[in-house]
Amino acid sequence: MFAPLDAQRPGQAPAWLVALEDVSAEYRRIRHESSVQFAGQLVSSVLLLTPLVLLISHLFGRMTRTAQAVPLLGQHAFEEARALLQPRARPVFADEIDRLDRAAVSLSLRLQRLESEARRHAGQLQEALRRVSSERDFNQSLLDTAQVVILTLDGAGHGAAQRARRGAAVSGSGRLQVRQRHQRPPDRRRLCCA
């Protein structure tokens, strides 16, 4: 503390009384209390933030697995996608990630079933195409070797005729003509071939 000793005279420097007090103990006590308070706040912050960080990292881990599994559905790796998703069986609190995982698993099962059905249908179509081609080739070979005319009629009496190449040579005509005599439903007696 500084205090002037007497009144200041012109041209003279004033005299001051200086009183000193040792506050180093108080300074050390305040500094120690501040350090303890800072350490306590740091420890409490770590203790409060650790569960939050663990929860968020767990959620981000689940979200990352889901994000990695969804492209596998487009690559037809359904089993791998389901193994990566691993939806929780009975979560206490179901969140959006649980719903997304269940939807992705359901989608993978449906896509896998549709893909297997599409493969089965494609196989059936290939087999049917092979049989029809075989029958067509057989019928064509019959027409090419036999002297026959095949007449096909629908329910309205419209007909289409095929005949063997030899039949065209025998009849002398390159074309087979089919005529209907009456407007009533056709039967074999009412058709004649020329």
Secondary structure, DSSP 4 states (H G I P E B T S, - for coil): -EEESSPPPTTSPPPEEE-----HHHHHHHHHHHHHHHHHHHHHHHHHHHHHHHHHHHHHHHHHHHHHHHHHHHTT-HHHHHHHH---SS-SS--HHHHHHHHHHHHHHHHHHHHHHHHHHHHHHHHHHHHHHHHHHHHHHHHHHS--EEEEE-TTS-EEEEE-HHHHHHHT-SS--EEE--SSPP-GGGEEE-
